[in-house]
Amino acid sequence: MKLFFFFLISAISLSAPRSSADEFSAGAATSDITPPMGVPLDGAISQNGEVSQIHDRIQVRALVFSNGKTKVALATVDNTMISDSIFDAAKKKIKAETGIPGSHVILAATHTHSTPRGMVGLIDNPAFASYLESLPDGIAKAVIAADRNLQPALAGWSSFSAPEHVHNRRWFVEGVETRQNPFGETGEVVGMNPGRKGLIKPAGPVDTELFLLSVQSNENKPIAVMGNYGLHYVGGISRGHVSADYFGIFSNAIAKELDAGPEFVGIMSNGTSGDINANDLTAPARKFKPFERMQFIGEDLAKRSAPVVKKIKHREHSSISAVETVLKLKVRKPNADRIAWAKETAAPPGYKLRLTRPQVYARETLALANYPDTAEVRLQAVRIGDLAIIGIPCEVFAETGLAIKAAKIFPHTFVMELASGYHGYLPTAEQHTWGGYETWPARSANLEVDAETKIRAAALELLTELSGK
C-alpha cells in the first residue's frame, strides 16, 4: 500500500520583501520529512528495527543566496545518508521551480542515526520504498520555499573552538594479534571505539572549530544561522525512536538563544567527522539517560554560539558562484575467496534473528559483488564573498577537512560531508593500512584505497577555480 506524507513548510512569509535585481538577498525555510510508524530504521551495518515513536520531528533546513545574477542554495537533511539519485531528483525539482541549477545546490545529510537510511536498494520493504520516494519532494520543498523568501539581506561568519565534544574514535591498540575483523583476520593496529583498555594513542586529529554562517535582514532581524561542526552524531537513543540528534537540538536552541522570531531557521551541518565522536575514552565512563547527552551538547553549542553570532559584522556580498566536478573512482569489489567466505557465512534466506558481525559483513560482501566497478563521485563548492563551502559525498575523516582548510585558498572555508550523495567512509591511504571498522569493505566503505587522495586534490582544485586565482 502506497504511503503518503505531509510536508510542513515553515518560515514562509508571503509578505516578505522581495529583493531587487542586483542586491544581495537571502531566504530560509524548512520542511518536515518525519517518517510514519513502521518504516525500517536499519542501515547497511546497523540493525535498529522499525519506527515506533517520534522523539522529535526531522526536517530539511534550507538557505538560498542571490546577488541578482546568481543563486546558490545550501540545505541539510535530517538523515543518516542519502543516495545520489534521491538528491539528483530533488535538484531537478528545485531547478524546475527556482531556476537554480543542481551545480549551485549543496544538499547534505546530517548523519543523525535515528532516521530511516536514505539509501536506494538497501531494504526490500514497501514502507521503506515509499518513504524514499517521498524524500525528493520533501527536500525540494524547503529549498523552493527558501527561494520564495528571498529578501534584501546581510551575511557574516565567524567561528570558535569547541574541543570538549569531539574525540577521535580510532585508536592504536595493544593486543593486535588477537583482535579479529569480521572476516576472521588479525593484525589490524587500529580499532574503532576499542574500549578503555590497551589504548596507545588516537589514530588521527580532531577539528574543534564550530563555524557559524549568520544571515540577517537589512533591519538586523535574524533570518538564519548555519553551524558546521565535525561531530559524527551523539546518539544515546531508544530503539525505534526518530530524532534529529544534536543537529536538530542546536537548530532549535540557537533560535531561542538569539530570541529570533518564528521565521528564523537554525541549521547545523556536519563537518568532517567520519572518525570522530563525543566519547572521551581517556575519561571514566559515564552513563546518560536516553537523549540526555545529545540534548546537553546541542544546547551547549547553541549557548556558546549566540554571543559569537551577535558580534559578527554582517554585510552584503556581491561575489556568489559555484563549481562542481565528478570523479570516477574504483569500487573495492570482493575477490573470489572473499565471495566464497561470504556465501558460507551469510545468514540463510528468511533469517529473522539479529545478525552476527560476520553475517553482516557476509551480506555486505555479496552486495558489493553486485556493485559497478566504478562510482561517480560528485564534489561541489560554493562561494559567498570570501567564504567557501565544499560538499563531499562521503564520511570524511577530520584530517582531510583540516588539510582543505589549511590550504587557505579562501580566508574562510568549511566542509559539509555526506553532500550530493553517499559513497561511504573516506579513510586516507595510510588509515587503510591500519585497518578498523571504517576501512572494512561494505556498502558503507566501498571506494578505492586512494580515493581520499584524489578527492582532497579535486576539492582544492575546485576552491582554486572558485577563487579565480
TIDO-761019 format. One record per residue (C-alpha): y negated, z, x. Coordinates in nm, 3 decimals. Example, Ala and Ser with C-alpha at 12.3 -4.5 7.8 and 13.67 -1.06 7.14 Angstrom:
BEGIN
+---------+---------+---------+
!      c2 !      c3 !      c1 !
+---------+---------+---------+
!   0.450 !   0.780 !   1.230 !
!   0.106 !   0.714 !   1.367 !
+---------+---------+---------+
END
This chain:
BEGIN
+---------+---------+---------+
!      c2 !      c3 !      c1 !
+---------+---------+---------+
!   0.000 !   0.000 !   0.000 !
!  -0.338 !  -0.101 !   0.142 !
!  -0.576 !   0.185 !   0.207 !
!  -0.948 !   0.155 !   0.152 !
!  -1.210 !   0.356 !   0.337 !
!  -1.558 !   0.466 !   0.252 !
!  -1.807 !   0.435 !   0.534 !
!  -2.102 !   0.668 !   0.503 !
!  -2.408 !   0.511 !   0.659 !
!  -2.662 !   0.768 !   0.764 !
!  -3.002 !   0.762 !   0.929 !
!  -3.114 !   0.465 !   0.718 !
!  -3.477 !   0.474 !   0.619 !
!  -3.587 !   0.187 !   0.402 !
!  -3.946 !   0.283 !   0.460 !
!  -3.918 !   0.297 !   0.840 !
!  -4.190 !   0.084 !   1.001 !
!  -4.067 !  -0.248 !   1.134 !
!  -4.166 !  -0.342 !   1.486 !
!  -4.394 !  -0.633 !   1.559 !
!  -4.277 !  -0.934 !   1.760 !
!  -4.347 !  -0.824 !   2.116 !
!  -4.341 !  -0.445 !   2.123 !
!  -4.072 !  -0.208 !   2.241 !
!  -3.873 !  -0.075 !   1.948 !
!  -3.556 !   0.120 !   1.881 !
!  -3.337 !   0.223 !   1.591 !
!  -3.044 !   0.459 !   1.546 !
!  -2.776 !   0.514 !   1.283 !
!  -2.425 !   0.643 !   1.224 !
!  -2.124 !   0.551 !   1.015 !
!  -1.829 !   0.764 !   0.908 !
!  -1.481 !   0.649 !   1.021 !
!  -1.280 !   0.959 !   0.927 !
!  -0.917 !   0.863 !   0.853 !
!  -0.732 !   0.964 !   0.536 !
!  -0.441 !   1.206 !   0.533 !
!  -0.113 !   1.079 !   0.668 !
!  -0.239 !   0.837 !   0.933 !
!  -0.042 !   0.892 !   1.259 !
!  -0.227 !   1.053 !   1.548 !
!   0.038 !   0.967 !   1.808 !
!  -0.056 !   0.784 !   2.126 !
!   0.130 !   0.591 !   2.392 !
!   0.229 !   0.921 !   2.556 !
!   0.121 !   1.196 !   2.313 !
!   0.312 !   1.297 !   2.001 !
!   0.056 !   1.453 !   1.767 !
!   0.200 !   1.393 !   1.421 !
!   0.001 !   1.276 !   1.119 !
!  -0.346 !   1.367 !   0.992 !
!  -0.309 !   1.686 !   0.787 !
!  -0.661 !   1.832 !   0.800 !
!  -1.015 !   1.723 !   0.882 !
!  -1.177 !   1.981 !   1.108 !
!  -1.494 !   1.771 !   1.146 !
!  -1.562 !   1.414 !   1.043 !
!  -1.559 !   1.143 !   1.306 !
!  -1.835 !   0.887 !   1.344 !
!  -1.980 !   0.584 !   1.513 !
!  -2.322 !   0.660 !   1.661 !
!  -2.542 !   0.364 !   1.750 !
!  -2.869 !   0.280 !   1.925 !
!  -3.043 !  -0.059 !   1.926 !
!  -3.334 !  -0.153 !   2.153 !
!  -3.565 !  -0.454 !   2.133 !
!  -3.863 !  -0.588 !   2.327 !
!  -3.933 !  -0.856 !   2.066 !
!  -3.732 !  -1.119 !   2.253 !
!  -3.408 !  -0.947 !   2.349 !
!  -3.198 !  -0.685 !   2.176 !
!  -2.925 !  -0.463 !   2.318 !
!  -2.703 !  -0.211 !   2.143 !
!  -2.512 !   0.096 !   2.256 !
!  -2.260 !   0.278 !   2.038 !
!  -1.997 !   0.547 !   2.076 !
!  -1.689 !   0.558 !   1.856 !
!  -1.503 !   0.884 !   1.796 !
!  -1.162 !   0.758 !   1.901 !
!  -0.926 !   0.808 !   2.193 !
!  -0.912 !   0.444 !   2.296 !
!  -0.971 !   0.112 !   2.120 !
!  -0.811 !  -0.228 !   2.177 !
!  -1.024 !  -0.521 !   2.289 !
!  -0.953 !  -0.713 !   1.969 !
!  -1.096 !  -0.438 !   1.748 !
!  -1.417 !  -0.421 !   1.949 !
!  -1.435 !  -0.802 !   1.955 !
!  -1.405 !  -0.815 !   1.575 !
!  -1.682 !  -0.555 !   1.542 !
!  -1.908 !  -0.753 !   1.777 !
!  -1.851 !  -1.068 !   1.573 !
!  -1.967 !  -0.887 !   1.260 !
!  -2.266 !  -0.741 !   1.446 !
!  -2.377 !  -1.082 !   1.570 !
!  -2.343 !  -1.235 !   1.223 !
!  -2.570 !  -0.968 !   1.071 !
!  -2.818 !  -0.899 !   1.352 !
!  -2.803 !  -1.193 !   1.591 !
!  -2.720 !  -0.958 !   1.881 !
!  -2.457 !  -1.134 !   2.094 !
!  -2.144 !  -0.944 !   2.198 !
!  -2.255 !  -0.957 !   2.562 !
!  -2.550 !  -0.737 !   2.465 !
!  -2.346 !  -0.475 !   2.279 !
!  -2.165 !  -0.192 !   2.460 !
!  -1.920 !  -0.017 !   2.228 !
!  -1.725 !   0.272 !   2.379 !
!  -1.462 !   0.519 !   2.260 !
!  -1.549 !   0.882 !   2.327 !
!  -1.188 !   0.974 !   2.408 !
!  -1.152 !   1.264 !   2.171 !
!  -0.777 !   1.317 !   2.142 !
!  -0.800 !   1.430 !   1.780 !
!  -0.808 !   1.089 !   1.609 !
!  -0.570 !   0.801 !   1.542 !
!  -0.549 !   0.588 !   1.856 !
!  -0.725 !   0.255 !   1.809 !
!  -0.451 !   0.058 !   1.985 !
!  -0.319 !  -0.251 !   1.811 !
!   0.060 !  -0.266 !   1.804 !
!   0.105 !   0.098 !   1.906 !
!   0.280 !   0.222 !   1.590 !
!   0.465 !   0.035 !   1.315 !
!   0.317 !   0.222 !   1.021 !
!   0.129 !   0.080 !   0.716 !
!  -0.127 !   0.364 !   0.702 !
!  -0.200 !   0.325 !   1.074 !
!  -0.232 !  -0.054 !   1.045 !
!  -0.470 !  -0.019 !   0.752 !
!  -0.688 !   0.227 !   0.943 !
!  -0.711 !  -0.008 !   1.240 !
!  -0.802 !  -0.291 !   1.005 !
!  -1.095 !  -0.083 !   0.879 !
!  -1.235 !   0.006 !   1.221 !
!  -1.431 !  -0.314 !   1.299 !
!  -1.629 !  -0.275 !   0.976 !
!  -1.696 !   0.092 !   1.045 !
!  -1.813 !   0.022 !   1.398 !
!  -2.029 !  -0.273 !   1.300 !
!  -2.197 !  -0.090 !   1.013 !
!  -2.352 !   0.170 !   1.242 !
!  -2.499 !  -0.094 !   1.475 !
!  -2.621 !  -0.308 !   1.184 !
!  -2.790 !  -0.005 !   1.030 !
!  -2.949 !   0.088 !   1.363 !
!  -3.088 !  -0.265 !   1.390 !
!  -3.238 !  -0.233 !   1.041 !
!  -3.400 !   0.091 !   1.152 !
!  -3.590 !  -0.067 !   1.442 !
!  -3.938 !   0.077 !   1.472 !
!  -4.203 !   0.100 !   1.745 !
!  -4.063 !   0.348 !   1.992 !
!  -4.084 !   0.518 !   2.329 !
!  -3.793 !   0.600 !   2.557 !
!  -3.729 !   0.803 !   2.868 !
!  -3.449 !   0.961 !   3.064 !
!  -3.361 !   1.246 !   3.290 !
!  -3.056 !   1.443 !   3.397 !
!  -2.936 !   1.780 !   3.518 !
!  -2.625 !   1.920 !   3.682 !
!  -2.366 !   2.098 !   3.467 !
!  -2.078 !   2.175 !   3.706 !
!  -1.927 !   2.461 !   3.506 !
!  -1.729 !   2.241 !   3.267 !
!  -1.593 !   1.966 !   3.495 !
!  -1.293 !   2.010 !   3.726 !
!  -1.066 !   1.755 !   3.889 !
!  -0.728 !   1.787 !   3.721 !
!  -0.537 !   1.609 !   4.001 !
!  -0.429 !   1.837 !   4.286 !
!  -0.239 !   1.806 !   4.608 !
!   0.051 !   2.044 !   4.560 !
!   0.328 !   2.214 !   4.752 !
!   0.695 !   2.151 !   4.685 !
!   0.671 !   1.775 !   4.651 !
!   1.038 !   1.743 !   4.750 !
!   1.148 !   1.897 !   4.421 !
!   0.884 !   1.757 !   4.183 !
!   1.019 !   1.464 !   3.983 !
!   0.822 !   1.200 !   3.798 !
!   0.958 !   1.070 !   3.463 !
!   1.163 !   0.806 !   3.644 !
!   1.358 !   1.068 !   3.843 !
!   1.171 !   1.000 !   4.167 !
!   1.043 !   1.269 !   4.407 !
!   0.782 !   1.270 !   4.683 !
!   0.456 !   1.239 !   4.489 !
!   0.199 !   1.456 !   4.665 !
!  -0.045 !   1.487 !   4.373 !
!   0.014 !   1.634 !   4.029 !
!  -0.198 !   1.633 !   3.713 !
!  -0.261 !   1.983 !   3.572 !
!   0.013 !   2.124 !   3.802 !
!  -0.039 !   2.490 !   3.713 !
!  -0.194 !   2.758 !   3.930 !
!   0.080 !   2.799 !   4.191 !
!   0.126 !   2.586 !   4.500 !
!  -0.220 !   2.430 !   4.486 !
!  -0.359 !   2.281 !   4.808 !
!  -0.683 !   2.101 !   4.716 !
!  -0.827 !   1.872 !   4.446 !
!  -0.741 !   1.504 !   4.488 !
!  -1.092 !   1.385 !   4.411 !
!  -1.454 !   1.482 !   4.334 !
!  -1.627 !   1.552 !   4.004 !
!  -1.953 !   1.411 !   3.867 !
!  -2.158 !   1.706 !   3.746 !
!  -2.451 !   1.502 !   3.612 !
!  -2.535 !   1.512 !   3.243 !
!  -2.758 !   1.209 !   3.190 !
!  -2.995 !   1.206 !   2.892 !
!  -3.149 !   0.896 !   2.731 !
!  -3.412 !   1.002 !   2.478 !
!  -3.587 !   0.789 !   2.215 !
!  -3.895 !   0.885 !   2.014 !
!  -4.123 !   0.716 !   1.766 !
!  -4.481 !   0.637 !   1.865 !
!  -4.572 !   0.958 !   1.684 !
!  -4.338 !   1.153 !   1.916 !
!  -4.080 !   1.211 !   1.644 !
!  -3.727 !   1.227 !   1.788 !
!  -3.516 !   0.925 !   1.696 !
!  -3.207 !   0.976 !   1.914 !
!  -3.069 !   1.134 !   2.230 !
!  -2.768 !   0.988 !   2.410 !
!  -2.594 !   1.211 !   2.662 !
!  -2.346 !   1.089 !   2.922 !
!  -2.111 !   1.339 !   3.086 !
!  -1.790 !   1.298 !   3.284 !
!  -1.565 !   1.536 !   3.088 !
!  -1.242 !   1.376 !   2.964 !
!  -1.229 !   1.582 !   2.643 !
!  -1.183 !   1.954 !   2.574 !
!  -0.904 !   1.979 !   2.316 !
!  -0.756 !   2.312 !   2.213 !
!  -0.689 !   2.183 !   1.863 !
!  -0.437 !   2.246 !   1.590 !
!  -0.169 !   1.983 !   1.540 !
!  -0.259 !   1.721 !   1.281 !
!  -0.631 !   1.805 !   1.280 !
!  -0.903 !   1.542 !   1.316 !
!  -1.207 !   1.624 !   1.530 !
!  -1.477 !   1.452 !   1.734 !
!  -1.423 !   1.721 !   2.003 !
!  -1.723 !   1.832 !   2.211 !
!  -1.877 !   1.485 !   2.175 !
!  -1.943 !   1.549 !   1.807 !
!  -2.041 !   1.912 !   1.857 !
!  -2.305 !   1.814 !   2.115 !
!  -2.434 !   1.539 !   1.887 !
!  -2.493 !   1.783 !   1.601 !
!  -2.616 !   2.068 !   1.820 !
!  -2.879 !   1.866 !   2.006 !
!  -3.039 !   1.778 !   1.672 !
!  -3.071 !   2.148 !   1.591 !
!  -3.199 !   2.236 !   1.937 !
!  -3.473 !   1.973 !   1.908 !
!  -3.549 !   2.068 !   1.548 !
!  -3.508 !   1.699 !   1.465 !
!  -3.512 !   1.552 !   1.116 !
!  -3.215 !   1.419 !   0.918 !
!  -3.262 !   1.064 !   1.050 !
!  -3.216 !   1.177 !   1.412 !
!  -2.893 !   1.065 !   1.581 !
!  -2.738 !   1.271 !   1.858 !
!  -2.485 !   1.092 !   2.078 !
!  -2.255 !   1.197 !   2.362 !
!  -2.087 !   0.920 !   2.560 !
!  -1.802 !   0.971 !   2.804 !
!  -1.883 !   0.915 !   3.170 !
!  -1.621 !   0.857 !   3.439 !
!  -1.367 !   1.126 !   3.363 !
!  -1.019 !   0.976 !   3.400 !
!  -0.922 !   1.256 !   3.639 !
!  -1.146 !   1.532 !   3.503 !
!  -1.103 !   1.813 !   3.251 !
!  -1.252 !   2.154 !   3.173 !
!  -0.973 !   2.361 !   3.331 !
!  -1.058 !   2.551 !   3.648 !
!  -0.715 !   2.608 !   3.799 !
!  -0.860 !   2.840 !   4.065 !
!  -0.972 !   3.091 !   3.799 !
!  -0.749 !   3.320 !   3.593 !
!  -0.605 !   3.155 !   3.282 !
!  -0.787 !   3.232 !   2.959 !
!  -0.670 !   3.178 !   2.603 !
!  -0.901 !   3.025 !   2.342 !
!  -0.870 !   3.008 !   1.968 !
!  -0.831 !   2.655 !   1.823 !
!  -1.158 !   2.461 !   1.859 !
!  -1.332 !   2.760 !   2.024 !
!  -1.369 !   2.606 !   2.368 !
!  -1.497 !   2.266 !   2.256 !
!  -1.749 !   2.442 !   2.032 !
!  -1.877 !   2.650 !   2.323 !
!  -1.903 !   2.357 !   2.564 !
!  -2.070 !   2.122 !   2.316 !
!  -2.327 !   2.382 !   2.213 !
!  -2.386 !   2.495 !   2.573 !
!  -2.458 !   2.140 !   2.689 !
!  -2.692 !   2.081 !   2.394 !
!  -2.879 !   2.405 !   2.453 !
!  -2.931 !   2.317 !   2.819 !
!  -3.024 !   1.957 !   2.738 !
!  -3.301 !   2.034 !   2.490 !
!  -3.561 !   2.166 !   2.738 !
!  -3.488 !   1.872 !   2.969 !
!  -3.543 !   1.625 !   2.685 !
!  -3.871 !   1.791 !   2.594 !
!  -4.002 !   1.734 !   2.947 !
!  -3.909 !   1.364 !   2.959 !
!  -4.201 !   1.123 !   2.982 !
!  -4.143 !   0.868 !   2.705 !
!  -4.295 !   0.522 !   2.726 !
!  -4.247 !   0.158 !   2.632 !
!  -4.010 !  -0.060 !   2.835 !
!  -4.056 !  -0.437 !   2.837 !
!  -3.751 !  -0.512 !   3.053 !
!  -3.444 !  -0.537 !   2.830 !
!  -3.148 !  -0.750 !   2.932 !
!  -2.770 !  -0.760 !   2.952 !
!  -2.496 !  -0.930 !   3.155 !
!  -2.119 !  -0.931 !   3.142 !
!  -1.818 !  -1.066 !   3.327 !
!  -1.446 !  -1.092 !   3.260 !
!  -1.192 !  -1.025 !   3.533 !
!  -0.834 !  -1.150 !   3.520 !
!  -0.621 !  -0.871 !   3.667 !
!  -0.248 !  -0.840 !   3.713 !
!  -0.038 !  -0.609 !   3.496 !
!   0.215 !  -0.379 !   3.667 !
!   0.528 !  -0.513 !   3.500 !
!   0.859 !  -0.327 !   3.549 !
!   1.127 !  -0.481 !   3.769 !
!   1.489 !  -0.534 !   3.664 !
!   1.606 !  -0.194 !   3.793 !
!   1.334 !  -0.009 !   3.603 !
!   1.413 !  -0.202 !   3.284 !
!   1.783 !  -0.116 !   3.321 !
!   1.692 !   0.251 !   3.363 !
!   1.470 !   0.235 !   3.054 !
!   1.744 !   0.083 !   2.839 !
!   1.983 !   0.361 !   2.941 !
!   1.725 !   0.637 !   2.891 !
!   1.539 !   0.528 !   2.576 !
!   1.596 !   0.714 !   2.250 !
!   1.818 !   0.527 !   2.003 !
!   1.661 !   0.342 !   1.707 !
!   1.559 !   0.576 !   1.425 !
!   1.544 !   0.880 !   1.654 !
!   1.339 !   1.149 !   1.476 !
!   1.322 !   1.434 !   1.727 !
!   1.044 !   1.487 !   1.979 !
!   1.095 !   1.257 !   2.277 !
!   1.154 !   1.395 !   2.625 !
!   0.922 !   1.279 !   2.901 !
!   1.179 !   1.035 !   3.044 !
!   1.236 !   0.897 !   2.693 !
!   0.861 !   0.845 !   2.650 !
!   0.837 !   0.653 !   2.975 !
!   1.150 !   0.455 !   2.899 !
!   0.981 !   0.340 !   2.581 !
!   0.663 !   0.262 !   2.776 !
!   0.861 !   0.065 !   3.035 !
!   1.015 !  -0.154 !   2.767 !
!   0.673 !  -0.203 !   2.607 !
!   0.522 !  -0.306 !   2.942 !
!   0.805 !  -0.553 !   2.998 !
!   0.670 !  -0.746 !   2.698 !
!   0.307 !  -0.737 !   2.817 !
!   0.142 !  -1.053 !   2.952 !
!   0.144 !  -1.088 !   3.330 !
!  -0.236 !  -1.063 !   3.341 !
!  -0.510 !  -0.888 !   3.145 !
!  -0.866 !  -0.998 !   3.080 !
!  -1.091 !  -0.701 !   3.157 !
!  -1.450 !  -0.722 !   3.032 !
!  -1.731 !  -0.542 !   3.217 !
!  -2.084 !  -0.513 !   3.080 !
!  -2.423 !  -0.396 !   3.200 !
!  -2.740 !  -0.332 !   3.002 !
!  -3.091 !  -0.280 !   3.137 !
!  -3.371 !  -0.082 !   2.973 !
!  -3.665 !  -0.061 !   3.212 !
!  -3.535 !   0.087 !   3.537 !
!  -3.225 !   0.231 !   3.368 !
!  -2.892 !   0.051 !   3.392 !
!  -2.584 !   0.129 !   3.182 !
!  -2.240 !   0.000 !   3.279 !
!  -1.946 !  -0.034 !   3.038 !
!  -1.590 !  -0.032 !   3.181 !
!  -1.282 !  -0.058 !   2.954 !
!  -1.070 !   0.196 !   3.145 !
!  -1.029 !   0.568 !   3.203 !
!  -1.234 !   0.562 !   3.522 !
!  -1.200 !   0.823 !   3.795 !
!  -1.508 !   1.025 !   3.891 !
!  -1.515 !   0.886 !   4.245 !
!  -1.563 !   0.534 !   4.108 !
!  -1.855 !   0.637 !   3.889 !
!  -2.016 !   0.829 !   4.175 !
!  -1.984 !   0.525 !   4.402 !
!  -2.151 !   0.299 !   4.144 !
!  -2.439 !   0.545 !   4.107 !
!  -2.468 !   0.594 !   4.483 !
!  -2.528 !   0.222 !   4.536 !
!  -2.876 !   0.282 !   4.390 !
!  -2.918 !  -0.075 !   4.272 !
!  -3.122 !   0.076 !   3.988 !
!  -3.319 !   0.401 !   4.015 !
!  -3.111 !   0.536 !   3.727 !
!  -2.755 !   0.439 !   3.628 !
!  -2.479 !   0.580 !   3.414 !
!  -2.133 !   0.453 !   3.323 !
!  -1.970 !   0.450 !   2.980 !
!  -1.594 !   0.436 !   3.018 !
!  -1.348 !   0.301 !   2.757 !
!  -1.608 !   0.040 !   2.664 !
!  -1.531 !  -0.301 !   2.510 !
!  -1.156 !  -0.242 !   2.520 !
!  -0.874 !  -0.037 !   2.663 !
!  -0.684 !  -0.105 !   2.987 !
!  -0.563 !   0.243 !   3.079 !
!  -0.629 !   0.466 !   3.377 !
!  -0.809 !   0.325 !   3.680 !
!  -0.692 !   0.514 !   3.992 !
!  -0.812 !   0.389 !   4.328 !
!  -0.553 !   0.220 !   4.551 !
!  -0.535 !   0.541 !   4.754 !
!  -0.478 !   0.754 !   4.443 !
!  -0.189 !   0.523 !   4.354 !
!  -0.017 !   0.612 !   4.682 !
!  -0.042 !   0.982 !   4.598 !
!   0.122 !   0.947 !   4.256 !
!   0.075 !   1.166 !   3.949 !
!   0.051 !   1.104 !   3.575 !
!  -0.243 !   0.865 !   3.586 !
!  -0.051 !   0.630 !   3.817 !
!   0.280 !   0.617 !   3.624 !
!   0.324 !   0.266 !   3.477 !
!   0.281 !   0.271 !   3.099 !
!   0.058 !   0.121 !   2.836 !
!  -0.183 !   0.397 !   2.939 !
!  -0.176 !   0.291 !   3.307 !
!  -0.088 !  -0.074 !   3.346 !
!  -0.335 !  -0.254 !   3.574 !
!  -0.255 !  -0.366 !   3.928 !
!  -0.294 !  -0.121 !   4.216 !
!  -0.608 !  -0.299 !   4.342 !
!  -0.777 !  -0.306 !   4.001 !
!  -1.026 !  -0.030 !   4.083 !
!  -1.144 !  -0.208 !   4.397 !
!  -1.206 !  -0.528 !   4.203 !
!  -1.369 !  -0.357 !   3.905 !
!  -1.600 !  -0.149 !   4.123 !
!  -1.712 !  -0.459 !   4.315 !
!  -1.769 !  -0.652 !   3.992 !
!  -1.971 !  -0.366 !   3.843 !
!  -2.201 !  -0.364 !   4.146 !
!  -2.237 !  -0.742 !   4.125 !
!  -2.341 !  -0.709 !   3.758 !
!  -2.601 !  -0.449 !   3.847 !
!  -2.738 !  -0.672 !   4.122 !
!  -2.757 !  -0.966 !   3.882 !
!  -2.926 !  -0.747 !   3.622 !
!  -3.183 !  -0.624 !   3.872 !
!  -3.277 !  -0.976 !   3.983 !
!  -3.255 !  -0.878 !   4.347 !
+---------+---------+---------+
END
